[in-house]
Amino acid sequence: MKVLFHYDAGPRLRDELDRLRSQGLDIVCCPQGPAEPFLTELKDAEALWHVLEPVTAEIISQAPNLRLIQKIGVGVNTIDLEAAKAAGIAVCNMPGTNSRAVAEMTLLLMLSTLRRLPQTDALCRSGAWTPDDAMKESFSEVAGKTVGLIGFGSVPQILAPILEAMGATVIYTARSKRDVPYRYFTMPELLEQADILSLHIPFTGETDKLIGTDALSRMKRGAVLINTARGQLVDETALHAALVSGHLSGAGLDVFDEEPVSKASPLLDLPNVTLSPHLAWLTRETFDRSIEIAGQNSLASRDGGALVHRVA
């Protein structure tokens, strides 16, 4: 069975893939992007391991042998599910495999933003060494802060007790109350309470630009926004305005409305923004867990077995 892994795997990951080849999976890796060699390799692929590059109806139409699209991750908003269904292609994801990595990156972005790590790193590299008084007075801690989590899935479940152990007060909002030791608030209440707001929900029609001018205006002056979920959740123009005005003191962003983020994005020019190129999920351990599930589902697809975490 030919499996096309739309990711330019390194030596360590290729060693892991060799183990599956011995089970009859011919795994071909190609760099992300919609152009060659992807389209040529796709023509006879029976399974596609999808990372971030969108799987459109046009892409699907060029894969006559495809029977499985396996998302390496959780969000399937980059896959045309209707086109896959029409072509008789199963779609699976893998909830939980990257939750630990995303939780740790969320915490890292919080700390980096509160302590202005990109600025202090640049300062050391420049030889200037000593920050100015304004920067010195901007440093802050997680302890004593109220952290508002929008969504309470697998990532917040890992993150919340860590934040609490660090001295933060954790609150959350979600579609419904959870049986957890943290206070539930409505969305408007949460926005008004949080010193740090962290997003952990999928991108849907309902959540498009959820954090816009109105939501940002409800937040405390000096609050921080962290987004490791989906860039489309945030109105970046409104966010830029809130950061420039000082209404928000900082932001930590792993995801963007347009990816790769445009060099023209004004967010890139702000010193109070910590940036990461959509790799919160990316750790060796995430890949170990992900390859195990992807291999299991590919073999099940080949042999007529049951697929795990099928979404379409």
N, C-alpha and C positions, 0 to 999 in steps of 0.2 A: 504494500500500500504506500503510495507516494504522499508524503506530508510536506506541505510548504510552510516553513516557519518564517514569517515576515519580520525577521529581526536578524541583525548582523551579529551572530553569536561569537563570543571570544573563545579562547582555547579551553578554559575551564568548563564552560557550558557545552561546548562541542563534545567534550569527554563524556558528559552526562547523556548527551543525545546518542552517542555510540552504543550505550547500553540498550537503548530501545531499538536500534537497528538490528540487534541480534534477535529481536522478537518479531522481525518482519516488517518494521516500519522504515521506509526509505525516506529519511528526513533531510530535506534540502533547505538550507538557510539562505536568505537573500536580504540585502539591506532594505530598510523601510523606504517607502516612496512608491508612487503609482507607475513609474516607468520601468524600463528593462533593468535587470533581467526578470523582474517580478511577473510581467504579463506572459512572457514565454514559459516560465516555470509553472504558471498557474494553469496553462492549457490542459495538462494531464494530471493535475493534482486531485487527489480524492479527499484530502483534509487540508484546511487552512488554519494555521495557528496565528491568530490575529492579535496585534498589540495595540497600535494607535492609528495607523493609516486607515482612513475610512474605507469600508467595504460597501461600495455603492451598487446599485442595480446594474450599472454598466460593467463593473468588475465581475459581478456574479454571472452576467451573460457570457462572459469569456471563459467560464470554467465549467464545461459540459460534464465533467466527471466528478465534480465536487459533491460530497454528501455530508460534510461536517465543517462548520465554522466554529472553531474553538477559541473563545476569547481568553487571552492571557490576562486575567483581571476580572473586574466586576461589571463595569459600565458597558452596556451594549448599544449606547446611543450612536456609536460610530459604525453600526451595522444596519443595513437596510433589511429589517426583519421581514417586511412584506415580500420583498423580492426573493429573499431566501426561502420563505414559505412557499411561494409560487413555484420555485424551482425544486421543491422537495428536499431542501438542504436543512439539516438539523443545526440549531445554534445552541451552544452551551457557554456558560461562564464559570467562574470558580470563586464564589464568595468566600472570603476569609483568608485566602492564601496570601494576600498582601496587606492584611489589616495591621499586623505588627509593624511592618515597615512604614506604613502611612501614619500610624499613631506616633512613631518615633520621629518622623520628619515633621509632623505637626508640632510636636514639642520643641524640636530644634528651631523651627521658624519662629515660634513664640519667643524663645530665649534669645535668638539672634536679633530679632526686632527690638525686644526690650533693652538689650545691651548694645545695640548698634554695631553688631559684629562686622558687617561689611565695611563700615567706616573705620573702625579701629584696626581692622586688618590692613586696609589701604594706608592708614596712618603709619603703621609699623613699617610697611614696605617702602614708604616714601622717605623714611628717616626722620619724620617730624616728631614722632614718638608721643608727645604730650597733646591730648585733645584740648580744644578750647573750652572756655567755661560753659558755654551753652551745651556742648556735647556732654561734658561731665555731669551737668545737672539733668540730663535727659535719661540717664541710665536708670533702669527699674528692675524689679524682681517679680517673679510669679507669685511668691508668697504674699498673702494679703489681698490678692486680686480676686475678683469674681469672673470666672470663665464661663461664658455662655456657649453651649454646644447646640447647634441647629441640626437636628437628627440625632438618633441614639442607636445606631447600628453597631456593627462589630468594631469599628475603629474607636468611636467614643467609649465603648465598653472597656477597651484596653486603656485608653487615655485617661479617663475620669479618675480612677483610683491613684494613678501616678501623680496627677495634678493635685489631688487632695492630700497625698502624702507630702507634697512640696509646700503645703500651706495655703493652697488656693481653695476658694469656695466654688463648687461646681454646680451649675444649674443647666437645665436643658429644655428644649421644646421639640416636639415630634408630632406626628399625626394623632397619636394617642399616648396617654400616660403609660409609663413602664413600671414594673415592679423593681425599682432600683432605689438606692439610698440617696437620691439627689432630688432636689425640688424641681417640679415641673412648672413652667410658666408659658403663657401664650406668647406668640411671636412678638407682638408689640411690647409686652412686659419684659421679655428677655432682652430686647434691644436696649431698653432703658436701664437695665440692671448691669449689663456686662461691661467689664473693663477690657476683656479680651473676648472677641466673638470669633468662633471657629465653625466652619461650614463642613457638614458631613451628610449631604443629601445628593441624590442623583439629579441630573439635568433632565427636565421634562418641560412640557408646555406650561405647566403651572409654576415651575421654579425659574423659568427664564427671567433673568435680570431681577431676581428676588431682592437682592441687595442693591437698591437704586437710591435715588435722591431722597425719597421719603424714609426708607429704612435707615439710611446713613444719618439723616437729620435727627432721628430718634435716639441714636447712640450717644453715649456720654462724650463730652468734649475730652479729648486726650485718649480715647479708647483705641484699641488695636484690632485690626481685622486679619484673620488667617484663613487662607483658602487652599486646601489640598484636595478638594472634591472635583469641581468642574468650573472652568473659567466663565461659562455662560451664566452662572448664577449671579455674577456681579456686573453691574453697569460700570465699566472701567472709566468712562468719562466722569460720572458722578463720583467715583472713588478718587480719581485724580483731583477733582475740585475739593473734596473733603480733606485730602492730605495736604494740598497746597495752602488751604485756609487755616490749617492747624486744628480743625475740628477733630480729625483723627490724628493721633501722634505717629502712627506707623502702620505698615501692612507687611505681611509675609505671604508671598504668592508662589505656589508651585504650578498653577494652572492659569490659562489665559483664554480670553474669548477667541482670539486667533492664535493658532499654533502651527509652526513656531511663531513666537511673539514677534511682531514687526519691529524693526529697528527704529521706526518712527514713533513707536508708542511713547507718549510722554511719561508713562510710569517708570521707564528705564532711566530717566534723568533725575528722579527723586532720591535723595540720600536717605530718606526714612522708609524706604521700601527694600525688603530682602527678597531676592528672586531666586527661583530654582526652575529648571526647564522640564517640568512635568516628569519628575523621577522620584517622587515620594514613594512609589511602589517598588522601586528598583533596588533590590538587594540580592545577594547570592542565595540567601535563605528563601526569599520569595520565589526565585526561579526553581529551587529544589522542590518546593511544594507544588509549584505550577506545572512543571514538567511531569511530575508523577500523575497528576490528574489528566493533563492533556494526552499523555501516553495511554492511560487507562481508557479514556473516551475514544481515542482513535482506534484502539484495538477492538473496543466494543462496536464501533461503527463498522469495522471490517468484518467482524464475526457475527453481527446481528444481536449483540448483547444490549443490556440496558445502559443508557447514558446517564451520567450524574450531572446535576445542575443544568438540566435542559431548560431553556427559556423560550424556545420557538421550534 
